């Protein structure tokens, strides 16, 4: 019985950590990260001018971001475009969990930058079989986007950098 209890106790943090990063849920790309609740979540969200809180109910914040500049320098050129997404921040015991959905890249094209195309990130990160791509370019771009989103929602968490810039 003790062995079972200890194995469950040590497996629980591993299960929680395994959910961090990108995954595909029913054909939609989802990004999730768990942070220690050592910061005031409301103040952290308010400190980001491009994040808009749409609702707050029972310690769950729901909102969106529009035209947020991705500051990543390591990924492909498409990662340097503005992004838009929806987010939910939930307080869970000693952590807060951020889930980003509906992640889109806003590409401005043409010789005079007159044409705007909004593409879902699934176009870049998910293959025809609805699986997250594993090729080196996609993995590099996903790492870039992961760092970018981690910086936004990790503001105020010790050791996190804020990489959000306003347009």
CORJOUR-V36381 format. One record per backbone hydrogen bond with DSSP energy under -0.5 kcal/mol. CO is the residue of the C=O (numbers start at 1). NH is the residue of the N-H. If there is no record, write none. Layout:
{{CO | NH} {CO | NH}}
This chain:
{{1 | 5} {2 | 6} {3 | 7} {4 | 8} {5 | 9} {6 | 10} {7 | 11} {8 | 12} {9 | 13} {10 | 14} {11 | 15} {12 | 16} {13 | 17} {14 | 18} {15 | 19} {16 | 19} {17 | 20} {21 | 32} {23 | 25} {23 | 30} {24 | 26} {25 | 28} {28 | 25} {30 | 23} {31 | 100} {32 | 21} {33 | 98} {35 | 96} {36 | 38} {39 | 41} {40 | 44} {41 | 45} {42 | 46} {43 | 47} {45 | 48} {47 | 49} {48 | 51} {50 | 52} {50 | 66} {51 | 53} {52 | 54} {52 | 64} {55 | 62} {57 | 60} {59 | 91} {60 | 57} {61 | 89} {62 | 54} {62 | 55} {63 | 87} {64 | 52} {65 | 85} {68 | 83} {69 | 71} {69 | 165} {76 | 79} {77 | 80} {78 | 81} {81 | 70} {82 | 106} {83 | 68} {84 | 104} {85 | 65} {86 | 101} {87 | 63} {88 | 90} {88 | 99} {89 | 61} {90 | 92} {90 | 97} {92 | 95} {94 | 37} {95 | 92} {96 | 35} {97 | 90} {98 | 33} {99 | 88} {100 | 31} {101 | 86} {103 | 121} {104 | 84} {105 | 107} {105 | 119} {106 | 82} {107 | 109} {107 | 117} {109 | 115} {110 | 113} {114 | 116} {115 | 109} {117 | 107} {117 | 119} {119 | 105} {120 | 123} {121 | 124} {121 | 125} {122 | 126} {125 | 133} {127 | 130} {131 | 127} {135 | 139} {136 | 140} {137 | 141} {138 | 142} {139 | 143} {140 | 144} {141 | 145} {142 | 146} {143 | 147} {144 | 148} {145 | 149} {146 | 150} {147 | 151} {148 | 152} {149 | 153} {150 | 154} {152 | 155} {154 | 157} {156 | 158} {157 | 160} {161 | 163} {165 | 69}}
